[in-house]
Amino acid sequence: MAATSAGKTYHHGDLRNALICAAVDLAGEGGPERVVLREAARRVGVSPTAAYRHFDGRGELLRTVRAHARRELAAAMERAAAREPGADDPVLAAERRVTALCRGYVGFAVEQPGLYRAAFCVPRPATAGEPTPDRPPAEPEIRAFTLLREALEALAVLGTARRGARPATGAAAWSAVHGLSLLLVDGPLRRLSAQGRSVVVEATLAMVVCGATAD
């Protein structure tokens, strides 16, 4: 999805998509708190009334941005895995894929903190008098977790992952990379230098792989 530039006037075409692009820009600039339907309308040069013909309120717009951010997170993980060099040893190749996916996850959080926060935001419910959709949209699959879980399952098939711990291992690995991402984006680790951050990231990813393959 292409993002609109601030101040660009909307003239014709798909207004709903233009509003989403503007909202994604807003999230990228300041996180989910910046996503406001009136501001998105202003950015594409239409009235709030026109925007409300496409979205029932801020909650619906923010849920759409959240789904976009989750897709972008998964895409960043897949790109990182595609860049990882292969290996003749299938076990090593599987371990490298787990590491690369995790590295892509953390990298997205650090490089796109606003969108990362939006990916896991909880839109507030509609207030009294605020229009709501007839049916709430289905919660999109968090593909980032699916990618990580599938990579860990590939290790299990090769016989290197801990027996009987696959479901918990996926959740534990996700918790590790998500927690690290939050510490780097909003916590005390945000003050680390680029070199210090790299050391912490690689140590955490090694721990994830070791935890998945320990007997």
C-alpha positions as CSV (number, residue, x, y, z in Angstrom):
1,M,0.0,0.0,0.0
2,A,1.5,3.3,-1.0
3,A,1.5,6.1,1.6
4,T,0.2,9.6,0.8
5,S,2.5,12.5,1.5
6,A,1.4,15.1,4.1
7,G,-0.6,17.9,2.5
8,K,-1.3,16.0,-0.7
9,T,-4.8,16.8,-2.0
10,Y,-7.2,13.9,-3.0
11,H,-8.9,14.5,-6.3
12,H,-10.3,11.2,-7.6
13,G,-10.1,7.4,-7.3
14,D,-10.5,5.2,-4.2
15,L,-11.1,7.5,-1.3
16,R,-11.2,4.7,1.2
17,N,-7.7,3.5,0.2
18,A,-6.5,7.1,0.3
19,L,-7.7,7.5,3.8
20,I,-6.1,4.3,4.9
21,C,-2.8,5.4,3.3
22,A,-3.0,8.7,5.2
23,A,-3.8,6.9,8.4
24,V,-0.8,4.6,7.9
25,D,1.4,7.7,7.5
26,L,0.0,9.0,10.7
27,A,0.7,5.8,12.6
28,G,4.2,5.7,11.2
29,E,4.8,9.3,12.4
30,G,3.5,8.9,15.9
31,G,1.9,5.5,16.6
32,P,-1.7,4.6,17.0
33,E,-2.5,7.7,19.0
34,R,-2.0,9.8,15.9
35,V,-4.5,7.9,13.9
36,V,-7.6,10.2,13.8
37,L,-10.2,10.1,11.0
38,R,-10.6,13.8,10.8
39,E,-6.8,14.2,10.4
40,A,-6.7,11.5,7.7
41,A,-9.5,13.3,5.9
42,R,-7.6,16.6,6.1
43,R,-4.5,15.1,4.7
44,V,-6.3,13.8,1.6
45,G,-8.2,17.1,1.2
46,V,-11.8,15.9,1.9
47,S,-14.3,16.7,4.5
48,P,-14.8,14.6,7.7
49,T,-18.3,13.9,6.4
50,A,-16.9,12.3,3.3
51,A,-14.5,10.2,5.4
52,Y,-17.4,8.9,7.6
53,R,-19.0,7.5,4.5
54,H,-16.2,5.0,4.4
55,F,-15.4,4.4,8.1
56,D,-17.8,4.3,11.0
57,G,-15.3,6.0,13.3
58,R,-11.7,6.1,14.5
59,G,-11.9,2.5,15.8
60,E,-12.6,1.0,12.4
61,L,-9.9,3.1,10.8
62,L,-7.4,2.0,13.5
63,R,-8.3,-1.6,13.1
64,T,-7.6,-1.3,9.4
65,V,-4.2,0.3,10.1
66,R,-3.5,-2.4,12.6
67,A,-4.1,-5.1,10.0
68,H,-1.8,-3.3,7.6
69,A,0.9,-3.0,10.2
70,R,0.7,-6.7,11.0
71,R,1.1,-7.5,7.3
72,E,4.1,-5.2,7.1
73,L,5.7,-6.9,10.1
74,A,5.3,-10.3,8.6
75,A,6.6,-9.1,5.3
76,A,9.7,-7.7,7.0
77,M,10.3,-11.1,8.6
78,E,10.0,-12.9,5.3
79,R,12.4,-10.5,3.6
80,A,14.9,-11.1,6.4
81,A,14.6,-14.8,6.0
82,A,15.0,-14.5,2.2
83,R,18.3,-12.7,2.7
84,E,19.7,-15.4,5.0
85,P,22.3,-17.6,3.3
86,G,21.4,-21.2,2.9
87,A,23.2,-24.2,4.4
88,D,23.9,-27.7,3.3
89,D,23.0,-28.9,6.7
90,P,19.2,-28.9,7.0
91,V,19.3,-28.4,10.8
92,L,21.6,-25.4,10.4
93,A,19.4,-24.0,7.6
94,A,16.3,-24.4,9.9
95,E,18.0,-22.7,12.8
96,R,19.2,-19.8,10.5
97,R,15.6,-19.3,9.4
98,V,14.3,-19.0,12.9
99,T,17.1,-16.5,13.7
100,A,16.4,-14.5,10.6
101,L,12.7,-14.3,11.2
102,C,13.3,-13.1,14.7
103,R,15.9,-10.6,13.5
104,G,13.3,-9.3,10.9
105,Y,10.7,-8.9,13.7
106,V,13.0,-6.9,15.9
107,G,14.3,-4.9,13.0
108,F,10.8,-3.8,11.9
109,A,10.1,-2.7,15.5
110,V,13.2,-0.6,15.7
111,E,12.9,0.9,12.2
112,Q,9.1,1.4,12.2
113,P,8.2,2.0,15.9
114,G,5.0,3.8,15.1
115,L,3.7,1.0,12.9
116,Y,5.0,-1.6,15.3
117,R,2.9,0.0,18.1
118,A,-0.1,0.1,15.8
119,A,0.3,-3.6,15.0
120,F,-0.5,-4.4,18.6
121,C,-2.8,-1.6,19.7
122,V,-6.2,-2.2,21.1
123,P,-8.7,0.2,19.5
124,R,-11.2,1.6,22.0
125,P,-14.8,0.4,21.7
126,A,-17.4,2.8,20.3
127,T,-18.8,5.3,22.7
128,A,-22.5,6.0,23.2
129,G,-23.9,7.7,20.1
130,E,-20.9,6.8,17.9
131,P,-21.9,4.8,14.8
132,T,-20.7,1.1,14.8
133,P,-20.6,-1.4,12.0
134,D,-23.3,-4.0,11.8
135,R,-20.7,-6.7,12.3
136,P,-17.3,-6.2,13.8
137,P,-14.5,-7.1,11.3
138,A,-12.8,-10.5,11.9
139,E,-9.5,-10.3,13.8
140,P,-6.8,-10.8,11.2
141,E,-4.3,-13.6,11.7
142,I,-1.1,-12.5,13.2
143,R,1.1,-14.0,10.5
144,A,4.3,-12.9,12.3
145,F,3.6,-15.6,15.0
146,T,2.6,-18.1,12.4
147,L,5.9,-17.7,10.5
148,L,7.8,-18.2,13.7
149,R,5.8,-21.1,14.8
150,E,6.2,-22.9,11.5
151,A,9.9,-22.3,11.5
152,L,10.1,-23.9,15.0
153,E,8.0,-26.8,13.8
154,A,10.4,-27.4,11.0
155,L,13.1,-27.7,13.6
156,A,10.9,-30.2,15.5
157,V,10.5,-32.3,12.3
158,L,14.3,-32.5,12.0
159,G,14.4,-33.8,15.6
160,T,16.2,-30.9,17.1
161,A,13.4,-29.2,19.0
162,R,12.4,-30.1,22.5
163,R,9.9,-33.0,22.4
164,G,6.4,-32.2,23.6
165,A,7.0,-28.4,23.9
166,R,6.2,-27.2,20.4
167,P,3.2,-25.0,21.2
168,A,4.8,-23.5,24.2
169,T,8.1,-23.0,22.4
170,G,6.4,-20.9,19.8
171,A,4.7,-18.7,22.4
172,A,8.0,-18.4,24.4
173,A,10.0,-17.4,21.3
174,W,7.4,-14.8,20.3
175,S,7.4,-13.5,23.9
176,A,11.2,-13.1,23.8
177,V,11.4,-11.2,20.5
178,H,8.3,-9.1,21.3
179,G,9.5,-8.2,24.7
180,L,12.9,-7.3,23.4
181,S,11.3,-5.2,20.7
182,L,9.3,-3.2,23.3
183,L,12.4,-2.7,25.4
184,L,14.3,-1.3,22.4
185,V,11.4,0.9,21.2
186,D,9.9,2.2,24.4
187,G,12.0,0.8,27.3
188,P,15.4,1.5,28.8
189,L,17.2,-0.4,26.0
190,R,16.3,2.4,23.6
191,R,19.3,4.2,24.9
192,L,21.7,1.6,23.6
193,S,24.1,2.4,20.8
194,A,23.7,0.6,17.5
195,Q,26.5,-1.7,18.4
196,G,25.1,-2.4,21.9
197,R,21.7,-3.0,20.4
198,S,23.1,-5.5,17.9
199,V,24.8,-7.4,20.7
200,V,21.6,-7.7,22.7
201,V,19.6,-8.7,19.7
202,E,22.0,-11.4,18.6
203,A,22.3,-12.8,22.2
204,T,18.5,-12.9,22.5
205,L,18.1,-14.7,19.1
206,A,20.8,-17.2,20.1
207,M,18.8,-17.8,23.3
208,V,15.6,-18.4,21.3
209,V,17.3,-21.0,19.1
210,C,19.0,-22.7,22.1
211,G,15.8,-22.8,24.0
212,A,14.0,-24.4,21.0
213,T,16.7,-27.1,20.5
214,A,17.7,-27.9,24.1
215,D,17.0,-31.5,25.2
